[in-house]
Amino acid sequence: MPTNKSEYRGYEIRLRREWSNWCAKILPTRSDLPIIAQSPLHTLSLHRDGALKAAKSDIDDALSGIERHVA
């Protein structure tokens, strides 16, 4: 059985069942990373992998905004 925790680009992604779907909560693991404000229901998916993919996309979007400002 896959774990319900994952790490990606300095964030911890916590997956959980919500009704009959999966959703994800995104938490930074370092103080230099921004907090991603989003409802866990934003990543709602019928499948665990879909919720994980949505969370990773949210992280990529948040960090790409920072990278544009730094460059």
N, C-alpha and C positions, 0 to 999 in steps of 0.2 A: 504494500500500500504506500503511495507517495506521501511524503511529509507535507504538512500544511503550512510550513514556513519555507521561505526561499529568500535568497539575497541577490540583489541586482544593482550594480552601479552605486554601491554604498547605502542602499536602502534595504530594509527588511520588509518582505511582503508576507502578510499573514492571511491565509485563505481560510474561509469558513463557510459552512452550509447556512443558507438563509432560506427558509421554506424548502423548496425542492431545487434551489439554485445554489450557485457558488458566488461569493463576492470576496473582495480583497481590501485589506487595510494596509496603507503604505506608511512606513515609519523610517525617518533617517537614522543611520547608525553613527553618524559623526556630526559634530556641532557646526561644521562649515557647510553642510548641505541644507538647502531650504526645506521647510515643512511643506508638503504638498497637501493643500486644503482640498479635500474631496470627500464626498460621501462614499462609504464602502459600496453602496448600492449602485454607484456609477459604473462599477466593474461587474455588475450582475450578469451571470452567464449560466446556461444550462450545464456547462461542463467546466470542470476544474481548470483545464488548460486554457479555456477561453477567458476566465477571470484573471489568470496569471498573465496572459498576453495583454489584456486591457491594462493591467497595473503597470507592466513594463512600458507600454506605450505612454501612459501618463508620466512616468519617470523620464522617459526620453524627451517628451514635450517640455517638461519643466526644466530639465538640464540644458536643452538646446536653447532656450530663452536666455539662460545665464551665459552660455558659451558665446552667444551673439554679442552680449553686452561687454564681455571681457575682451573679445578679439578686436 
